[in-house]
Amino acid sequence: MSSTEQVRPEVVAAIVTALQNTDPSDLPADATRAEKDAAKDQYLSGMVAERAQRDRQTRAWELLLTRGHDEPPSWESLFDELPESSLAELAELYDALPEGAQTEYARRYGAPVSA
């Protein structure tokens, strides 16, 4: 690989930051094609990961909110209403649960091994 084809991590990071901030003024003028491609891959991978985490968070809320409530329920009351069939899936979604739900889950069942 020649020196012009080497990927400089700081240039890739600067390109990713410019893409995330939608601010082209921060784009490095001397970025190589390889650096631009690496930044694009990193940026798109991050977007996919964020989407997957949002999907996991949405599913966790679907499991937690089993019915409508007149007043905002406590984490304790939400867990009181949970069907047993939801517990295994919630354990898999533990990292996507809001902090209060994680605390209540851990209090009742212990933190899942994967957490």
ChimeraX commands (.cxc) that place a marker at each C-alpha (Angstrom):
marker #1 position 0.00,0.00,0.00 radius 0.5
marker #1 position 1.46,3.36,-0.93 radius 0.5
marker #1 position 1.45,6.31,1.44 radius 0.5
marker #1 position -1.39,7.93,-0.54 radius 0.5
marker #1 position -3.57,4.86,0.06 radius 0.5
marker #1 position -3.00,4.69,3.80 radius 0.5
marker #1 position -6.01,5.48,5.93 radius 0.5
marker #1 position -5.35,8.04,8.65 radius 0.5
marker #1 position -7.74,7.43,11.57 radius 0.5
marker #1 position -7.88,11.13,12.47 radius 0.5
marker #1 position -8.99,12.01,8.91 radius 0.5
marker #1 position -11.64,9.27,8.94 radius 0.5
marker #1 position -12.88,10.53,12.32 radius 0.5
marker #1 position -13.03,14.12,11.01 radius 0.5
marker #1 position -15.05,13.02,7.99 radius 0.5
marker #1 position -17.46,11.00,10.16 radius 0.5
marker #1 position -17.91,14.00,12.46 radius 0.5
marker #1 position -18.61,16.25,9.48 radius 0.5
marker #1 position -21.20,13.77,8.22 radius 0.5
marker #1 position -22.85,13.48,11.64 radius 0.5
marker #1 position -22.96,17.25,12.06 radius 0.5
marker #1 position -23.93,17.82,8.43 radius 0.5
marker #1 position -21.21,20.46,8.35 radius 0.5
marker #1 position -19.02,20.21,5.24 radius 0.5
marker #1 position -16.76,23.00,6.50 radius 0.5
marker #1 position -15.04,20.43,8.75 radius 0.5
marker #1 position -14.18,18.07,5.88 radius 0.5
marker #1 position -10.42,17.60,5.52 radius 0.5
marker #1 position -9.30,18.90,2.12 radius 0.5
marker #1 position -6.56,16.27,1.76 radius 0.5
marker #1 position -8.73,13.20,2.44 radius 0.5
marker #1 position -7.97,10.28,0.15 radius 0.5
marker #1 position -10.58,8.11,-1.57 radius 0.5
marker #1 position -9.72,5.28,0.86 radius 0.5
marker #1 position -10.29,7.57,3.85 radius 0.5
marker #1 position -13.59,8.80,2.42 radius 0.5
marker #1 position -14.71,5.21,1.82 radius 0.5
marker #1 position -13.66,4.16,5.33 radius 0.5
marker #1 position -15.54,7.13,6.82 radius 0.5
marker #1 position -18.64,6.34,4.79 radius 0.5
marker #1 position -18.55,2.71,5.99 radius 0.5
marker #1 position -18.08,3.80,9.61 radius 0.5
marker #1 position -20.87,6.38,9.38 radius 0.5
marker #1 position -23.34,3.95,7.79 radius 0.5
marker #1 position -22.45,1.21,10.29 radius 0.5
marker #1 position -23.17,3.65,13.11 radius 0.5
marker #1 position -26.53,4.53,11.61 radius 0.5
marker #1 position -27.48,0.85,11.32 radius 0.5
marker #1 position -26.40,0.21,14.91 radius 0.5
marker #1 position -28.41,3.20,16.16 radius 0.5
marker #1 position -31.47,1.98,14.23 radius 0.5
marker #1 position -31.11,-1.51,15.69 radius 0.5
marker #1 position -30.88,-0.06,19.22 radius 0.5
marker #1 position -33.96,2.11,18.62 radius 0.5
marker #1 position -35.84,-0.98,17.42 radius 0.5
marker #1 position -34.79,-2.81,20.59 radius 0.5
marker #1 position -35.92,0.13,22.75 radius 0.5
marker #1 position -39.28,0.23,20.97 radius 0.5
marker #1 position -39.78,-3.49,21.53 radius 0.5
marker #1 position -38.88,-3.11,25.22 radius 0.5
marker #1 position -41.52,-0.38,25.62 radius 0.5
marker #1 position -44.08,-2.57,23.84 radius 0.5
marker #1 position -43.45,-5.31,26.40 radius 0.5
marker #1 position -43.52,-2.93,29.37 radius 0.5
marker #1 position -46.69,-1.09,28.41 radius 0.5
marker #1 position -49.23,-3.89,28.46 radius 0.5
marker #1 position -52.22,-1.57,28.82 radius 0.5
marker #1 position -53.19,2.10,28.93 radius 0.5
marker #1 position -52.88,4.03,32.18 radius 0.5
marker #1 position -54.75,7.08,33.42 radius 0.5
marker #1 position -51.70,8.27,35.36 radius 0.5
marker #1 position -48.03,7.63,34.58 radius 0.5
marker #1 position -47.29,4.25,36.17 radius 0.5
marker #1 position -44.30,3.48,38.34 radius 0.5
marker #1 position -41.71,0.97,37.21 radius 0.5
marker #1 position -42.92,-1.27,40.02 radius 0.5
marker #1 position -46.50,-1.24,38.76 radius 0.5
marker #1 position -45.40,-1.85,35.17 radius 0.5
marker #1 position -43.46,-4.91,36.28 radius 0.5
marker #1 position -46.39,-6.07,38.43 radius 0.5
marker #1 position -48.50,-6.16,35.25 radius 0.5
marker #1 position -45.96,-8.02,33.11 radius 0.5
marker #1 position -46.98,-11.41,31.83 radius 0.5
marker #1 position -44.45,-14.18,32.59 radius 0.5
marker #1 position -44.06,-14.69,28.85 radius 0.5
marker #1 position -42.40,-11.24,28.53 radius 0.5
marker #1 position -39.61,-11.82,31.06 radius 0.5
marker #1 position -37.26,-13.80,28.83 radius 0.5
marker #1 position -37.51,-11.26,26.04 radius 0.5
marker #1 position -37.02,-8.37,28.46 radius 0.5
marker #1 position -33.85,-10.08,29.70 radius 0.5
marker #1 position -32.58,-10.10,26.10 radius 0.5
marker #1 position -33.51,-6.41,25.77 radius 0.5
marker #1 position -32.04,-5.42,29.15 radius 0.5
marker #1 position -29.47,-3.04,27.64 radius 0.5
marker #1 position -32.24,-1.25,25.70 radius 0.5
marker #1 position -34.43,-0.73,28.78 radius 0.5
marker #1 position -34.61,2.73,30.36 radius 0.5
marker #1 position -32.53,3.06,33.53 radius 0.5
marker #1 position -35.55,2.81,35.84 radius 0.5
marker #1 position -36.74,-0.36,34.14 radius 0.5
marker #1 position -33.25,-1.87,34.38 radius 0.5
marker #1 position -33.18,-1.09,38.09 radius 0.5
marker #1 position -36.60,-2.66,38.67 radius 0.5
marker #1 position -35.76,-5.71,36.54 radius 0.5
marker #1 position -32.49,-6.23,38.44 radius 0.5
marker #1 position -34.24,-5.77,41.80 radius 0.5
marker #1 position -36.80,-8.44,40.96 radius 0.5
marker #1 position -34.85,-10.94,38.86 radius 0.5
marker #1 position -31.18,-9.93,39.04 radius 0.5
marker #1 position -29.29,-8.47,36.12 radius 0.5
marker #1 position -29.20,-10.85,33.15 radius 0.5
marker #1 position -25.86,-12.52,32.52 radius 0.5
marker #1 position -25.58,-10.84,29.10 radius 0.5
marker #1 position -25.91,-7.37,30.69 radius 0.5
marker link #1:1,2 radius 0.2
marker link #1:2,3 radius 0.2
marker link #1:3,4 radius 0.2
marker link #1:4,5 radius 0.2
marker link #1:5,6 radius 0.2
marker link #1:6,7 radius 0.2
marker link #1:7,8 radius 0.2
marker link #1:8,9 radius 0.2
marker link #1:9,10 radius 0.2
marker link #1:10,11 radius 0.2
marker link #1:11,12 radius 0.2
marker link #1:12,13 radius 0.2
marker link #1:13,14 radius 0.2
marker link #1:14,15 radius 0.2
marker link #1:15,16 radius 0.2
marker link #1:16,17 radius 0.2
marker link #1:17,18 radius 0.2
marker link #1:18,19 radius 0.2
marker link #1:19,20 radius 0.2
marker link #1:20,21 radius 0.2
marker link #1:21,22 radius 0.2
marker link #1:22,23 radius 0.2
marker link #1:23,24 radius 0.2
marker link #1:24,25 radius 0.2
marker link #1:25,26 radius 0.2
marker link #1:26,27 radius 0.2
marker link #1:27,28 radius 0.2
marker link #1:28,29 radius 0.2
marker link #1:29,30 radius 0.2
marker link #1:30,31 radius 0.2
marker link #1:31,32 radius 0.2
marker link #1:32,33 radius 0.2
marker link #1:33,34 radius 0.2
marker link #1:34,35 radius 0.2
marker link #1:35,36 radius 0.2
marker link #1:36,37 radius 0.2
marker link #1:37,38 radius 0.2
marker link #1:38,39 radius 0.2
marker link #1:39,40 radius 0.2
marker link #1:40,41 radius 0.2
marker link #1:41,42 radius 0.2
marker link #1:42,43 radius 0.2
marker link #1:43,44 radius 0.2
marker link #1:44,45 radius 0.2
marker link #1:45,46 radius 0.2
marker link #1:46,47 radius 0.2
marker link #1:47,48 radius 0.2
marker link #1:48,49 radius 0.2
marker link #1:49,50 radius 0.2
marker link #1:50,51 radius 0.2
marker link #1:51,52 radius 0.2
marker link #1:52,53 radius 0.2
marker link #1:53,54 radius 0.2
marker link #1:54,55 radius 0.2
marker link #1:55,56 radius 0.2
marker link #1:56,57 radius 0.2
marker link #1:57,58 radius 0.2
marker link #1:58,59 radius 0.2
marker link #1:59,60 radius 0.2
marker link #1:60,61 radius 0.2
marker link #1:61,62 radius 0.2
marker link #1:62,63 radius 0.2
marker link #1:63,64 radius 0.2
marker link #1:64,65 radius 0.2
marker link #1:65,66 radius 0.2
marker link #1:66,67 radius 0.2
marker link #1:67,68 radius 0.2
marker link #1:68,69 radius 0.2
marker link #1:69,70 radius 0.2
marker link #1:70,71 radius 0.2
marker link #1:71,72 radius 0.2
marker link #1:72,73 radius 0.2
marker link #1:73,74 radius 0.2
marker link #1:74,75 radius 0.2
marker link #1:75,76 radius 0.2
marker link #1:76,77 radius 0.2
marker link #1:77,78 radius 0.2
marker link #1:78,79 radius 0.2
marker link #1:79,80 radius 0.2
marker link #1:80,81 radius 0.2
marker link #1:81,82 radius 0.2
marker link #1:82,83 radius 0.2
marker link #1:83,84 radius 0.2
marker link #1:84,85 radius 0.2
marker link #1:85,86 radius 0.2
marker link #1:86,87 radius 0.2
marker link #1:87,88 radius 0.2
marker link #1:88,89 radius 0.2
marker link #1:89,90 radius 0.2
marker link #1:90,91 radius 0.2
marker link #1:91,92 radius 0.2
marker link #1:92,93 radius 0.2
marker link #1:93,94 radius 0.2
marker link #1:94,95 radius 0.2
marker link #1:95,96 radius 0.2
marker link #1:96,97 radius 0.2
marker link #1:97,98 radius 0.2
marker link #1:98,99 radius 0.2
marker link #1:99,100 radius 0.2
marker link #1:100,101 radius 0.2
marker link #1:101,102 radius 0.2
marker link #1:102,103 radius 0.2
marker link #1:103,104 radius 0.2
marker link #1:104,105 radius 0.2
marker link #1:105,106 radius 0.2
marker link #1:106,107 radius 0.2
marker link #1:107,108 radius 0.2
marker link #1:108,109 radius 0.2
marker link #1:109,110 radius 0.2
marker link #1:110,111 radius 0.2
marker link #1:111,112 radius 0.2
marker link #1:112,113 radius 0.2
marker link #1:113,114 radius 0.2
marker link #1:114,115 radius 0.2
view
